Amino acid sequence: MYTIVEITGDFDRDGAFYASPWYVYRVPDKKLTRLLDGEYAVHIYDGAGKRLSVTHFDVKDNYRSFGGDPSETEADRKIPIQLFVRFDPQAAKIVILRGNEEIYTRNVSKKPPEARFTGLRENQTISGKTTITWEASGSGKLVYRLWYCRNDTESYILAYDIEEKSFKTDLTDYPGTDRGFFRLYATDGVSTAEAISPLINKQYKAPEIITSQKEIPSVKATEGISLYTRIFDAQDGQMTGDNVRWTLDGKEVATTNVLRTRPNQFTPGPYTFICTATNSAGLSTQKAFTFRVFGTWPPLSPPPAVNKKN
Protein backbone atom coordinates (compact mmCIF):
# COMPACT_ATOMS: atom_id res chain seq x y z
CA MET A 1 0.00 0.00 0.00
CA TYR A 2 1.15 3.52 -0.84
CA THR A 3 -0.05 7.02 -0.11
CA ILE A 4 -0.92 8.70 -3.40
CA VAL A 5 -2.37 11.94 -4.65
CA GLU A 6 -5.13 11.45 -7.21
CA ILE A 7 -4.71 14.24 -9.77
CA THR A 8 -7.71 14.93 -12.00
CA GLY A 9 -8.72 17.69 -14.38
CA ASP A 10 -9.12 18.64 -18.03
CA PHE A 11 -6.81 19.95 -20.72
CA ASP A 12 -8.25 22.19 -23.42
CA ARG A 13 -7.08 22.33 -27.03
CA ASP A 14 -4.63 25.13 -26.25
CA GLY A 15 -2.90 23.12 -23.50
CA ALA A 16 -4.43 24.96 -20.53
CA PHE A 17 -5.21 22.77 -17.52
CA TYR A 18 -8.40 23.03 -15.44
CA ALA A 19 -7.92 21.14 -12.19
CA SER A 20 -10.59 19.25 -10.28
CA PRO A 21 -10.35 18.61 -6.52
CA TRP A 22 -7.42 16.29 -5.74
CA TYR A 23 -7.37 13.66 -3.01
CA VAL A 24 -4.63 12.00 -0.97
CA TYR A 25 -5.27 8.42 0.19
CA ARG A 26 -3.86 4.90 0.35
CA VAL A 27 -3.96 2.50 -2.63
CA PRO A 28 -2.34 -0.75 -3.80
CA ASP A 29 0.93 -0.36 -5.70
CA LYS A 30 -0.71 -1.48 -8.96
CA LYS A 31 -2.75 1.74 -9.15
CA LEU A 32 0.30 4.00 -9.45
CA THR A 33 0.80 5.87 -12.74
CA ARG A 34 4.09 4.61 -14.18
CA LEU A 35 5.66 6.19 -17.29
CA LEU A 36 9.38 6.53 -17.92
CA ASP A 37 8.81 9.30 -20.42
CA GLY A 38 6.02 11.58 -21.56
CA GLU A 39 5.32 15.07 -22.83
CA TYR A 40 3.90 16.09 -19.43
CA ALA A 41 5.20 15.57 -15.90
CA VAL A 42 4.08 16.04 -12.29
CA HIS A 43 6.80 17.47 -10.02
CA ILE A 44 6.39 17.39 -6.24
CA TYR A 45 8.51 19.74 -4.10
CA ASP A 46 9.02 20.17 -0.36
CA GLY A 47 8.89 23.48 1.49
CA ALA A 48 12.55 24.23 0.75
CA GLY A 49 12.05 23.81 -2.99
CA LYS A 50 13.69 20.39 -3.16
CA ARG A 51 12.12 18.13 -5.77
CA LEU A 52 10.82 14.97 -4.14
CA SER A 53 9.54 13.09 -7.20
CA VAL A 54 8.75 13.27 -10.91
CA THR A 55 5.98 11.35 -12.70
CA HIS A 56 5.69 11.54 -16.49
CA PHE A 57 2.41 11.17 -18.37
CA ASP A 58 0.80 11.79 -21.75
CA VAL A 59 -2.53 13.40 -22.59
CA LYS A 60 -4.62 11.23 -24.91
CA ASP A 61 -7.84 12.35 -26.55
CA ASN A 62 -10.35 9.49 -26.31
CA TYR A 63 -13.26 11.90 -26.65
CA ARG A 64 -14.64 10.53 -29.89
CA SER A 65 -14.84 6.99 -28.55
CA PHE A 66 -16.84 7.50 -25.37
CA GLY A 67 -19.14 10.03 -23.79
CA GLY A 68 -18.76 13.00 -26.12
CA ASP A 69 -21.36 15.76 -26.09
CA PRO A 70 -22.39 16.29 -29.75
CA SER A 71 -23.40 19.90 -28.99
CA GLU A 72 -19.83 20.87 -28.11
CA THR A 73 -17.56 22.40 -30.72
CA GLU A 74 -14.00 21.25 -31.32
CA ALA A 75 -12.72 24.28 -29.40
CA ASP A 76 -14.96 23.50 -26.39
CA ARG A 77 -13.83 19.95 -25.99
CA LYS A 78 -11.54 19.11 -23.11
CA ILE A 79 -9.38 16.06 -22.50
CA PRO A 80 -9.74 14.54 -19.01
CA ILE A 81 -6.84 13.04 -17.06
CA GLN A 82 -6.64 10.94 -13.92
CA LEU A 83 -3.25 10.20 -12.40
CA PHE A 84 -2.23 8.25 -9.29
CA VAL A 85 1.06 9.74 -8.13
CA ARG A 86 2.99 8.60 -5.06
CA PHE A 87 2.69 11.31 -2.41
CA ASP A 88 5.41 12.35 0.04
CA PRO A 89 4.21 13.69 3.43
CA GLN A 90 6.85 16.44 3.10
CA ALA A 91 5.19 17.75 -0.08
CA ALA A 92 4.47 21.48 -0.13
CA LYS A 93 3.84 22.13 -3.83
CA ILE A 94 2.73 20.13 -6.88
CA VAL A 95 3.59 21.42 -10.34
CA ILE A 96 2.45 20.17 -13.76
CA LEU A 97 4.84 20.86 -16.64
CA ARG A 98 4.66 20.41 -20.38
CA GLY A 99 8.27 19.95 -21.34
CA ASN A 100 9.98 22.76 -19.44
CA GLU A 101 6.88 24.97 -19.32
CA GLU A 102 5.07 25.22 -15.99
CA ILE A 103 1.35 25.14 -16.75
CA TYR A 104 -0.23 24.55 -13.32
CA THR A 105 0.77 24.78 -9.66
CA ARG A 106 -1.13 23.77 -6.54
CA ASN A 107 0.16 24.31 -3.00
CA VAL A 108 -0.26 21.68 -0.29
CA SER A 109 -1.78 23.01 2.94
CA LYS A 110 0.30 22.59 6.08
CA LYS A 111 -2.68 21.46 8.15
CA PRO A 112 -4.96 18.79 6.63
CA PRO A 113 -8.74 18.98 7.06
CA GLU A 114 -10.63 17.24 9.84
CA ALA A 115 -13.95 15.42 9.40
CA ARG A 116 -16.33 13.20 11.33
CA PHE A 117 -19.80 11.74 10.80
CA THR A 118 -22.75 13.00 12.83
CA GLY A 119 -26.14 11.49 13.65
CA LEU A 120 -25.13 7.84 13.29
CA ARG A 121 -25.17 5.35 16.19
CA GLU A 122 -23.17 2.14 16.50
CA ASN A 123 -25.07 -0.78 14.90
CA GLN A 124 -27.83 1.52 13.68
CA THR A 125 -30.13 -0.03 11.08
CA ILE A 126 -30.28 2.08 7.94
CA SER A 127 -33.49 2.05 5.89
CA GLY A 128 -33.70 2.55 2.13
CA LYS A 129 -33.91 6.33 2.09
CA THR A 130 -31.59 8.15 4.48
CA THR A 131 -29.59 11.36 4.89
CA ILE A 132 -25.92 11.11 5.83
CA THR A 133 -24.44 14.12 7.65
CA TRP A 134 -20.97 15.11 8.80
CA GLU A 135 -18.85 17.92 10.20
CA ALA A 136 -15.59 19.09 8.62
CA SER A 137 -13.11 21.93 8.90
CA GLY A 138 -9.97 22.96 7.07
CA SER A 139 -8.24 25.70 5.14
CA GLY A 140 -10.38 27.03 2.31
CA LYS A 141 -13.35 25.34 0.65
CA LEU A 142 -13.71 21.62 1.26
CA VAL A 143 -15.07 19.07 -1.22
CA TYR A 144 -16.30 15.56 -0.35
CA ARG A 145 -16.64 12.01 -1.65
CA LEU A 146 -18.91 9.54 0.13
CA TRP A 147 -19.08 5.73 -0.02
CA TYR A 148 -21.36 3.04 1.36
CA CYS A 149 -19.10 0.15 2.43
CA ARG A 150 -20.66 -3.26 2.91
CA ASN A 151 -17.38 -4.46 4.44
CA ASP A 152 -13.66 -3.66 4.27
CA THR A 153 -13.35 -4.74 0.63
CA GLU A 154 -16.72 -3.98 -1.00
CA SER A 155 -17.74 -0.32 -1.40
CA TYR A 156 -20.09 1.80 -3.54
CA ILE A 157 -19.59 5.48 -4.34
CA LEU A 158 -22.62 7.56 -3.32
CA ALA A 159 -21.47 11.15 -3.83
CA TYR A 160 -18.60 12.54 -5.89
CA ASP A 161 -16.99 15.96 -5.31
CA ILE A 162 -19.91 17.58 -3.50
CA GLU A 163 -19.64 20.72 -1.36
CA GLU A 164 -22.55 20.13 1.05
CA LYS A 165 -22.03 18.49 4.46
CA SER A 166 -24.95 16.12 3.96
CA PHE A 167 -26.19 13.76 1.30
CA LYS A 168 -29.63 12.23 0.74
CA THR A 169 -29.50 8.75 -0.72
CA ASP A 170 -31.64 5.70 -1.34
CA LEU A 171 -29.92 2.45 -0.38
CA THR A 172 -32.85 0.22 -1.36
CA ASP A 173 -31.03 -1.45 -4.25
CA TYR A 174 -27.69 -1.83 -2.46
CA PRO A 175 -26.64 -5.12 -0.82
CA GLY A 176 -27.35 -5.70 2.85
CA THR A 177 -24.82 -5.86 5.65
CA ASP A 178 -24.47 -6.47 9.37
CA ARG A 179 -21.06 -4.78 9.67
CA GLY A 180 -21.16 -1.97 7.13
CA PHE A 181 -20.11 1.67 7.39
CA PHE A 182 -19.83 4.91 5.45
CA ARG A 183 -16.48 6.35 4.34
CA LEU A 184 -15.92 10.06 3.70
CA TYR A 185 -13.03 11.90 2.05
CA ALA A 186 -12.78 15.64 2.71
CA THR A 187 -10.20 17.53 0.60
CA ASP A 188 -9.07 21.14 0.52
CA GLY A 189 -7.70 20.56 -2.98
CA VAL A 190 -4.87 18.21 -2.00
CA SER A 191 -4.71 17.43 1.71
CA THR A 192 -7.44 14.96 2.62
CA ALA A 193 -9.16 13.77 5.76
CA GLU A 194 -10.77 10.33 5.93
CA ALA A 195 -13.73 9.69 8.23
CA ILE A 196 -15.28 6.30 9.01
CA SER A 197 -18.79 6.10 10.42
CA PRO A 198 -19.93 3.81 13.25
CA LEU A 199 -20.85 0.30 12.12
CA ILE A 200 -24.30 0.08 10.53
CA ASN A 201 -26.79 -2.61 9.56
CA LYS A 202 -28.82 -2.74 6.37
CA GLN A 203 -31.49 -5.31 5.62
CA TYR A 204 -30.32 -8.04 3.26
CA LYS A 205 -31.99 -8.32 -0.13
CA ALA A 206 -33.47 -11.54 -1.49
CA PRO A 207 -32.20 -12.93 -4.80
CA GLU A 208 -33.76 -11.81 -8.07
CA ILE A 209 -34.71 -14.35 -10.72
CA ILE A 210 -34.25 -12.22 -13.82
CA THR A 211 -35.45 -14.71 -16.43
CA SER A 212 -39.21 -14.53 -17.05
CA GLN A 213 -41.83 -16.00 -19.38
CA LYS A 214 -44.04 -13.85 -21.59
CA GLU A 215 -45.95 -16.85 -22.90
CA ILE A 216 -46.16 -20.57 -22.25
CA PRO A 217 -43.76 -22.37 -24.61
CA SER A 218 -44.76 -25.60 -26.28
CA VAL A 219 -42.26 -28.45 -26.21
CA LYS A 220 -42.34 -31.74 -28.06
CA ALA A 221 -42.49 -34.74 -25.77
CA THR A 222 -39.62 -36.31 -27.70
CA GLU A 223 -37.31 -33.34 -27.15
CA GLY A 224 -37.48 -32.61 -23.42
CA ILE A 225 -37.48 -29.25 -21.63
CA SER A 226 -34.46 -26.94 -21.38
CA LEU A 227 -34.33 -23.52 -19.71
CA TYR A 228 -31.37 -21.38 -18.58
CA THR A 229 -32.21 -18.85 -15.85
CA ARG A 230 -30.28 -15.74 -14.84
CA ILE A 231 -30.35 -15.27 -11.07
CA PHE A 232 -28.64 -12.35 -9.33
CA ASP A 233 -28.21 -11.65 -5.65
CA ALA A 234 -27.09 -8.24 -4.38
CA GLN A 235 -24.87 -9.87 -1.75
CA ASP A 236 -23.65 -13.02 -3.52
CA GLY A 237 -23.64 -11.98 -7.18
CA GLN A 238 -24.64 -14.43 -9.93
CA MET A 239 -26.19 -17.58 -8.46
CA THR A 240 -25.82 -21.15 -9.74
CA GLY A 241 -25.37 -24.61 -8.29
CA ASP A 242 -26.78 -25.85 -4.99
CA ASN A 243 -28.33 -22.49 -4.11
CA VAL A 244 -30.91 -23.01 -6.86
CA ARG A 245 -33.61 -25.73 -6.72
CA TRP A 246 -36.27 -26.76 -9.21
CA THR A 247 -39.37 -28.62 -8.08
CA LEU A 248 -42.38 -30.12 -9.82
CA ASP A 249 -45.39 -30.96 -7.66
CA GLY A 250 -43.16 -30.57 -4.60
CA LYS A 251 -40.50 -32.99 -5.82
CA GLU A 252 -36.98 -31.79 -6.55
CA VAL A 253 -35.97 -32.28 -10.19
CA ALA A 254 -32.78 -30.15 -10.49
CA THR A 255 -30.26 -28.18 -8.37
CA THR A 256 -28.76 -25.71 -10.82
CA ASN A 257 -29.83 -22.58 -12.66
CA VAL A 258 -30.41 -24.72 -15.77
CA LEU A 259 -33.60 -26.80 -15.94
CA ARG A 260 -33.20 -29.74 -18.29
CA THR A 261 -35.44 -32.81 -18.62
CA ARG A 262 -35.01 -36.02 -20.57
CA PRO A 263 -36.81 -36.68 -23.84
CA ASN A 264 -40.05 -38.65 -23.38
CA GLN A 265 -40.03 -37.90 -19.63
CA PHE A 266 -43.49 -36.29 -19.64
CA THR A 267 -46.80 -37.14 -21.21
CA PRO A 268 -48.56 -34.37 -23.18
CA GLY A 269 -50.04 -31.57 -21.03
CA PRO A 270 -49.02 -28.49 -19.01
CA TYR A 271 -46.27 -28.64 -16.37
CA THR A 272 -45.32 -25.88 -13.91
CA PHE A 273 -41.84 -25.94 -12.43
CA ILE A 274 -40.94 -23.82 -9.38
CA CYS A 275 -37.45 -22.26 -9.29
CA THR A 276 -36.25 -21.35 -5.77
CA ALA A 277 -33.05 -19.34 -5.23
CA THR A 278 -31.64 -18.99 -1.69
CA ASN A 279 -28.75 -16.65 -0.85
CA SER A 280 -26.10 -16.91 1.86
CA ALA A 281 -28.32 -14.94 4.26
CA GLY A 282 -31.06 -17.57 3.93
CA LEU A 283 -33.44 -15.33 1.94
CA SER A 284 -35.31 -17.03 -0.89
CA THR A 285 -37.14 -16.03 -4.06
CA GLN A 286 -39.42 -18.25 -6.13
CA LYS A 287 -40.68 -18.02 -9.69
CA ALA A 288 -42.91 -20.40 -11.66
CA PHE A 289 -42.20 -21.50 -15.22
CA THR A 290 -44.88 -23.38 -17.18
CA PHE A 291 -44.37 -25.54 -20.26
CA ARG A 292 -46.89 -27.30 -22.48
CA VAL A 293 -45.76 -30.72 -23.69
CA PHE A 294 -47.35 -31.95 -26.90
CA GLY A 295 -46.96 -34.84 -29.31
CA THR A 296 -47.22 -38.59 -29.06
CA TRP A 297 -45.98 -40.28 -25.90
CA PRO A 298 -44.47 -42.77 -25.92
CA PRO A 299 -43.32 -42.41 -29.54
CA LEU A 300 -44.98 -44.81 -31.94
CA SER A 301 -42.83 -47.80 -32.74
CA PRO A 302 -42.36 -48.63 -36.40
CA PRO A 303 -44.53 -51.54 -37.61
CA PRO A 304 -42.85 -54.94 -37.48
CA ALA A 305 -41.22 -56.14 -40.66
CA VAL A 306 -43.35 -58.54 -42.75
CA ASN A 307 -41.76 -61.26 -44.79
CA LYS A 308 -43.60 -61.66 -48.06
CA LYS A 309 -43.81 -65.06 -49.67
CA ASN A 310 -43.57 -65.20 -53.39
Secondary structure as GFF3:
##gff-version 3
##sequence-region A 1 310
A	DSSP	beta_strand	2	11	.	.	.	ID=ss1
A	DSSP	beta_strand	17	19	.	.	.	ID=ss2
A	DSSP	beta_strand	23	27	.	.	.	ID=ss3
A	DSSP	three_ten_helix	29	31	.	.	.	ID=ss4
A	DSSP	beta_strand	40	46	.	.	.	ID=ss5
A	DSSP	beta_strand	51	57	.	.	.	ID=ss6
A	DSSP	beta_strand	79	86	.	.	.	ID=ss7
A	DSSP	beta_strand	91	98	.	.	.	ID=ss8
A	DSSP	beta_strand	101	107	.	.	.	ID=ss9
A	DSSP	beta_strand	114	118	.	.	.	ID=ss10
A	DSSP	beta_strand	124	126	.	.	.	ID=ss11
A	DSSP	beta_strand	129	137	.	.	.	ID=ss12
A	DSSP	beta_strand	143	149	.	.	.	ID=ss13
A	DSSP	beta_strand	155	162	.	.	.	ID=ss14
A	DSSP	beta_strand	166	170	.	.	.	ID=ss15
A	DSSP	beta_strand	177	187	.	.	.	ID=ss16
A	DSSP	beta_strand	192	196	.	.	.	ID=ss17
A	DSSP	beta_strand	200	202	.	.	.	ID=ss18
A	DSSP	beta_strand	208	209	.	.	.	ID=ss19
A	DSSP	beta_strand	218	220	.	.	.	ID=ss20
A	DSSP	beta_strand	226	228	.	.	.	ID=ss21
A	DSSP	beta_strand	231	233	.	.	.	ID=ss22
A	DSSP	beta_strand	237	238	.	.	.	ID=ss23
A	DSSP	three_ten_helix	241	243	.	.	.	ID=ss24
A	DSSP	beta_strand	244	248	.	.	.	ID=ss25
A	DSSP	beta_strand	251	254	.	.	.	ID=ss26
A	DSSP	beta_strand	258	260	.	.	.	ID=ss27
A	DSSP	beta_strand	269	278	.	.	.	ID=ss28
A	DSSP	beta_strand	284	294	.	.	.	ID=ss29
###
